[in-house]
Amino acid sequence: MSEVKKYEGTRQVSFLDKKAARWLREEAPAIEDGLCLSRFHADLEAEGVKEWQKGQIVTVCGSQYEIAITGKRCFAECGLLQRTGAKCPLASGVAFGRPTEEE
């Protein structure tokens, strides 16, 4: 895991669903107008992130995390969203949380 960083509180760790991660690696490089595609970097990848719920405790790489936010907001200025009218896999394939214990 990357070091706990970025934000205090509930958004200390970012998670990316493995299917969304695969899309990001394989298909997203050909997309030039996706606002978040080159900016978003998850701390951890995991199976089933899309199904996680706020408040859920998950175990990833042997550590437990409380999920605080599921999904990632889209921005109106995103060219991909404007062009397709649809959200990309990052919108539902991301979650944010915090470790349940001090590491």
Backbone as a printed PyTorch tensor [residue, N CA C, xyz], in Angstrom:
tensor([[[  0.8420,  -1.1810,   0.0000],
         [  0.0000,   0.0000,   0.0000],
         [  0.8790,   1.2330,   0.0000]],

        [[  0.4000,   2.2630,  -0.6440],
         [  1.0510,   3.5560,  -0.5290],
         [  0.8720,   4.0070,   0.9090]],

        [[  1.7090,   4.9230,   1.3240],
         [  1.5330,   5.4500,   2.6640],
         [  0.1910,   6.1600,   2.7520]],

        [[ -0.4160,   6.0890,   3.9350],
         [ -1.6400,   6.8460,   4.1500],
         [ -1.2550,   8.2980,   3.9920]],

        [[ -2.0060,   9.0350,   3.2130],
         [ -1.5930,  10.3660,   2.8160],
         [ -2.7600,  11.2370,   2.4370]],

        [[ -2.5200,  12.2020,   1.6500],
         [ -3.4790,  13.1040,   1.0440],
         [ -4.3560,  13.8140,   2.0460]],

        [[ -5.3240,  13.1170,   2.5750],
         [ -6.3590,  13.7550,   3.3640],
         [ -6.3800,  13.1800,   4.7740]],

        [[ -6.7340,  14.0090,   5.6870],
         [ -6.9970,  13.5310,   7.0400],
         [ -8.4110,  12.9630,   7.0310]],

        [[ -8.7630,  12.2870,   8.0580],
         [-10.1500,  11.8510,   8.1860],
         [-10.4980,  10.6640,   7.3260]],

        [[-11.6030,  10.7880,   6.6130],
         [-12.1970,   9.6230,   5.9520],
         [-11.6560,   9.3020,   4.5720]],

        [[-10.9260,  10.2090,   3.9290],
         [-10.4430,   9.9680,   2.5580],
         [ -8.9500,   9.6580,   2.5160]],

        [[ -8.4610,   8.9670,   3.4990],
         [ -7.0340,   8.7030,   3.5810],
         [ -6.5360,   7.7300,   2.5140]],

        [[ -7.3820,   6.8040,   2.1030],
         [ -6.9730,   5.7610,   1.1600],
         [ -7.9910,   5.7060,   0.0190]],

        [[ -7.4890,   5.6250,  -1.2050],
         [ -8.3800,   5.4860,  -2.3610],
         [ -8.2600,   4.0740,  -2.9230]],

        [[ -9.3990,   3.5410,  -3.3540],
         [ -9.4840,   2.1830,  -3.8730],
         [-10.0390,   2.2320,  -5.2950]],

        [[ -9.5690,   1.3230,  -6.1220],
         [-10.0440,   1.2240,  -7.5050],
         [-10.4320,  -0.2200,  -7.7790]],

        [[-11.6260,  -0.4060,  -8.3150],
         [-12.0940,  -1.7330,  -8.6850],
         [-11.1650,  -2.3220,  -9.7590]],

        [[-10.8610,  -3.5970,  -9.6540],
         [ -9.9210,  -4.2140, -10.6040],
         [-10.4040,  -4.1390, -12.0510]],

        [[-11.7080,  -4.2200, -12.2670],
         [-12.2190,  -4.1000, -13.6440],
         [-12.0190,  -2.6780, -14.1650]],

        [[-12.2570,  -1.6880, -13.3240],
         [-12.0310,  -0.2960, -13.7260],
         [-10.5420,  -0.0480, -13.9470]],

        [[ -9.6980,  -0.6710, -13.1470],
         [ -8.2460,  -0.5200, -13.2970],
         [ -7.7880,  -1.0940, -14.6320]],

        [[ -8.3510,  -2.2230, -14.9970],
         [ -8.0170,  -2.8440, -16.2850],
         [ -8.4500,  -1.9180, -17.4280]],

        [[ -9.6480,  -1.3520, -17.3370],
         [-10.1310,  -0.4040, -18.3450],
         [ -9.2020,   0.8060, -18.4220]],

        [[ -8.7900,   1.2930, -17.2650],
         [ -7.9160,   2.4680, -17.2110],
         [ -6.5740,   2.1900, -17.8960]],

        [[ -6.0430,   0.9830, -17.7130],
         [ -4.7610,   0.6210, -18.3330],
         [ -4.8870,   0.3070, -19.8230]],

        [[ -5.9730,  -0.3720, -20.2060],
         [ -6.0800,  -0.8890, -21.5680],
         [ -6.8140,   0.0320, -22.5430]],

        [[ -7.8630,   0.6790, -22.0980],
         [ -8.6740,   1.4690, -23.0200],
         [ -8.4950,   2.9770, -22.8440]],

        [[ -8.3400,   3.4200, -21.6360],
         [ -8.2760,   4.8600, -21.3580],
         [ -7.1070,   5.5770, -22.0390]],

        [[ -5.9450,   4.9340, -22.2430],
         [ -4.8550,   5.6750, -22.8940],
         [ -5.2160,   6.2140, -24.2810]],

        [[ -6.1770,   5.6010, -24.9460],
         [ -6.5880,   6.0700, -26.2780],
         [ -7.6080,   7.2070, -26.1990]],

        [[ -8.0680,   7.5100, -24.9850],
         [ -9.0800,   8.5580, -24.8020],
         [ -8.3640,   9.8300, -24.3730]],

        [[ -8.4730,  10.8610, -25.1720],
         [ -7.7350,  12.0960, -24.8960],
         [ -8.5300,  13.1330, -24.1310]],

        [[ -9.8550,  12.9680, -24.0600],
         [-10.6610,  14.0230, -23.4630],
         [-11.2640,  13.6780, -22.1000]],

        [[-10.7900,  12.6050, -21.4880],
         [-11.2680,  12.2330, -20.1560],
         [-10.5170,  13.0200, -19.0860]],

        [[-11.2100,  13.8420, -18.3570],
         [-10.5920,  14.7490, -17.3980],
         [ -9.8010,  14.0260, -16.3090]],

        [[-10.3490,  12.9620, -15.7510],
         [ -9.7140,  12.2870, -14.6120],
         [ -8.7710,  11.1600, -15.0060]],

        [[ -8.7940,  10.7670, -16.2460],
         [ -8.1040,   9.5410, -16.6390],
         [ -6.6090,   9.5670, -16.3710]],

        [[ -5.9700,  10.6800, -16.5220],
         [ -4.5360,  10.7350, -16.2370],
         [ -4.2620,  11.2610, -14.8310]],

        [[ -5.2690,  11.8280, -14.1960],
         [ -5.0710,  12.4320, -12.8760],
         [ -5.3270,  11.4870, -11.7140]],

        [[ -6.2860,  10.5820, -11.8630],
         [ -6.6530,   9.7230, -10.7410],
         [ -5.6630,   8.5860, -10.5840]],

        [[ -5.1690,   8.4240,  -9.3770],
         [ -4.2690,   7.3160,  -9.0500],
         [ -4.7130,   6.7260,  -7.7210]],

        [[ -5.1220,   5.4800,  -7.7470],
         [ -5.5960,   4.8160,  -6.5280],
         [ -4.4360,   4.2930,  -5.7070]],

        [[ -4.6680,   4.2240,  -4.4170],
         [ -3.6800,   3.6240,  -3.5310],
         [ -3.7090,   2.1040,  -3.6310]],

        [[ -4.9240,   1.5390,  -3.7400],
         [ -5.0770,   0.0840,  -3.7650],
         [ -6.1160,  -0.3290,  -4.7940]],

        [[ -5.8940,  -1.4790,  -5.4200],
         [ -6.8830,  -2.0860,  -6.3040],
         [ -7.4920,  -3.2680,  -5.5760]],

        [[ -8.7890,  -3.4890,  -5.7990],
         [ -9.4760,  -4.5920,  -5.1290],
         [-10.6520,  -5.0590,  -5.9790]],

        [[-11.0480,  -6.3010,  -5.7750],
         [-12.2320,  -6.8500,  -6.4350],
         [-13.4790,  -6.3160,  -5.7460]],

        [[-14.5100,  -6.0230,  -6.5170],
         [-15.8110,  -5.7140,  -5.9570],
         [-16.0070,  -4.3340,  -5.3720]],

        [[-15.1230,  -3.3980,  -5.6570],
         [-15.2440,  -2.0440,  -5.1060],
         [-16.6020,  -1.4370,  -5.4730]],

        [[-17.1020,  -1.7510,  -6.6420],
         [-18.3840,  -1.1980,  -7.0980],
         [-19.5390,  -1.5720,  -6.1650]],

        [[-19.4150,  -2.6650,  -5.4580],
         [-20.4860,  -3.1170,  -4.5730],
         [-20.3220,  -2.6350,  -3.1300]],

        [[-19.2180,  -2.0230,  -2.8170],
         [-18.9980,  -1.5700,  -1.4450],
         [-19.9940,  -0.4890,  -1.0600]],

        [[-20.2840,  -0.4140,   0.2340],
         [-21.2180,   0.5670,   0.7680],
         [-20.5340,   1.4330,   1.8160]],

        [[-20.9820,   2.6570,   1.9420],
         [-20.4850,   3.5640,   2.9700],
         [-20.6590,   2.9000,   4.3400]],

        [[-19.6110,   2.9720,   5.1560],
         [-19.6370,   2.3810,   6.4890],
         [-19.1660,   0.9440,   6.5450]],

        [[-19.0500,   0.2990,   5.4170],
         [-18.6020,  -1.0930,   5.3590],
         [-17.1310,  -1.1880,   5.7420]],

        [[-16.7730,  -2.2610,   6.4380],
         [-15.3790,  -2.5520,   6.7410],
         [-14.9100,  -3.5870,   5.7230]],

        [[-13.8300,  -3.2720,   5.0180],
         [-13.2840,  -4.1870,   4.0130],
         [-11.8430,  -4.5210,   4.3760]],

        [[-11.4120,  -5.6820,   3.9400],
         [-10.0230,  -6.0910,   4.1280],
         [ -9.3600,  -6.1310,   2.7630]],

        [[ -8.2960,  -5.3620,   2.6150],
         [ -7.5450,  -5.3040,   1.3660],
         [ -6.0720,  -5.4410,   1.7270]],

        [[ -5.4030,  -6.3860,   1.0900],
         [ -3.9680,  -6.6180,   1.3300],
         [ -3.6750,  -6.8190,   2.8200]],

        [[ -4.5680,  -7.4930,   3.5220],
         [ -4.3530,  -7.8220,   4.9170],
         [ -4.6580,  -6.7140,   5.9130]],

        [[ -5.1050,  -5.5590,   5.4490],
         [ -5.4490,  -4.4500,   6.3440],
         [ -6.9340,  -4.1420,   6.2220]],

        [[ -7.5180,  -3.6480,   7.3120],
         [ -8.9330,  -3.3050,   7.3000],
         [ -9.1330,  -1.8090,   7.1430]],

        [[-10.1830,  -1.4730,   6.3790],
         [-10.5070,  -0.0820,   6.0980],
         [-12.0040,   0.1300,   6.2430]],

        [[-12.3860,   1.2950,   6.7380],
         [-13.7830,   1.6800,   6.7600],
         [-14.0430,   2.5530,   5.5390]],

        [[-15.0430,   2.1830,   4.7690],
         [-15.3570,   2.9120,   3.5440],
         [-16.2130,   4.1330,   3.8860]],

        [[-15.7770,   5.2930,   3.4380],
         [-16.4650,   6.5470,   3.7340],
         [-17.2190,   7.0950,   2.5300]],

        [[-16.6830,   6.8770,   1.3440],
         [-17.2840,   7.4180,   0.1210],
         [-17.2050,   6.3420,  -0.9520]],

        [[-18.3090,   6.1110,  -1.6320],
         [-18.2900,   5.1930,  -2.7740],
         [-18.5730,   6.0040,  -4.0300]],

        [[-17.8770,   5.6590,  -5.0650],
         [-18.0260,   6.3790,  -6.3180],
         [-17.2030,   7.6550,  -6.3440]],

        [[-17.0520,   8.1750,  -7.5320],
         [-16.2830,   9.3970,  -7.7440],
         [-17.1170,  10.3100,  -8.6210]],

        [[-17.1970,  11.5520,  -8.2250],
         [-18.0390,  12.4640,  -8.9950],
         [-17.4200,  12.7600, -10.3560]],

        [[-18.2850,  13.0280, -11.3010],
         [-17.8650,  13.4510, -12.6290],
         [-17.9310,  14.9760, -12.6940]],

        [[-17.1500,  15.5470, -13.5740],
         [-17.1010,  16.9900, -13.7390],
         [-17.7420,  17.3690, -15.0670]],

        [[-18.5520,  18.4040, -15.0580],
         [-19.2550,  18.8440, -16.2690],
         [-18.2840,  19.1780, -17.3920]],

        [[-17.0850,  19.6340, -17.0520],
         [-16.1120,  20.0150, -18.0750],
         [-15.3430,  18.8300, -18.6750]],

        [[-15.6420,  17.6190, -18.2470],
         [-14.9900,  16.4270, -18.8070],
         [-15.4360,  16.2280, -20.2480]],

        [[-14.4870,  16.2320, -21.1630],
         [-14.7890,  16.0450, -22.5760],
         [-15.3970,  14.6900, -22.8800]],

        [[-14.9300,  13.6520, -22.2040],
         [-15.4690,  12.3060, -22.4220],
         [-16.9510,  12.2680, -22.0340]],

        [[-17.2950,  12.8280, -20.8930],
         [-18.6910,  12.8810, -20.4500],
         [-19.5330,  13.7020, -21.4190]],

        [[-19.0050,  14.8320, -21.8540],
         [-19.7380,  15.6800, -22.8030],
         [-19.9560,  14.9650, -24.1340]],

        [[-18.9260,  14.2730, -24.5890],
         [-18.9810,  13.6170, -25.9010],
         [-19.8960,  12.3960, -25.8990]],

        [[-19.8190,  11.5800, -24.8370],
         [-20.5690,  10.3190, -24.8200],
         [-21.8890,  10.4110, -24.0670]],

        [[-21.9820,  11.3640, -23.1500],
         [-23.1690,  11.4560, -22.3110],
         [-23.2260,  10.3930, -21.2390]],

        [[-22.1450,   9.6430, -21.0790],
         [-22.1010,   8.5550, -20.0980],
         [-20.8800,   8.7090, -19.2010]],

        [[-21.0330,   8.2690, -17.9790],
         [-19.9110,   8.2940, -17.0400],
         [-18.9580,   7.1470, -17.3580]],

        [[-17.6870,   7.3640, -17.1360],
         [-16.6940,   6.3130, -17.3660],
         [-16.6600,   5.3570, -16.1590]],

        [[-15.9440,   4.2350, -16.2540],
         [-15.8820,   3.2710, -15.1600],
         [-15.3140,   3.8130, -13.8440]],

        [[-14.5970,   4.9240, -13.8930],
         [-14.0950,   5.4860, -12.6410],
         [-15.2350,   5.9620, -11.7400]],

        [[-16.3110,   6.4360, -12.3230],
         [-17.4110,   7.0070, -11.5380],
         [-17.9670,   6.0280, -10.5170]],

        [[-18.1090,   4.7710, -10.8870],
         [-18.6530,   3.7840,  -9.9560],
         [-17.5990,   2.8200,  -9.4270]],

        [[-16.3930,   2.8850,  -9.9500],
         [-15.3570,   1.9230,  -9.5760],
         [-14.3410,   2.4310,  -8.5810]],

        [[-14.6700,   3.4900,  -7.8720],
         [-13.7380,   4.0950,  -6.9200],
         [-14.4110,   4.1950,  -5.5540]],

        [[-13.6200,   4.0620,  -4.5100],
         [-14.1030,   4.2810,  -3.1430],
         [-12.9820,   4.9140,  -2.3390]],

        [[-13.3520,   5.5550,  -1.2630],
         [-12.3820,   6.1960,  -0.3720],
         [-12.6770,   5.7660,   1.0600]],

        [[-11.6270,   5.6370,   1.8480],
         [-11.8200,   5.2360,   3.2350],
         [-10.6230,   5.5610,   4.0870]],

        [[-10.6250,   4.9340,   5.2470],
         [ -9.5280,   5.1440,   6.2040],
         [ -9.2230,   3.8210,   6.8850]],

        [[ -7.9890,   3.6400,   7.3530],
         [ -7.6680,   2.4300,   8.1030],
         [ -8.5020,   2.3850,   9.3800]],

        [[ -8.8950,   1.1810,   9.7860],
         [ -9.6900,   1.0640,  11.0050],
         [ -8.8230,   1.1240,  12.2460]],

        [[ -7.5190,   0.8820,  12.0810],
         [ -6.5790,   0.9470,  13.1990],
         [ -5.3660,   1.7420,  12.7640]],

        [[ -4.6710,   2.2960,  13.7170],
         [ -3.4150,   2.9680,  13.3870],
         [ -2.4330,   1.9090,  12.9150]],

        [[ -1.7370,   2.2050,  11.8260],
         [ -0.7490,   1.2400,  11.3080],
         [  0.6390,   1.6750,  11.6750]]])
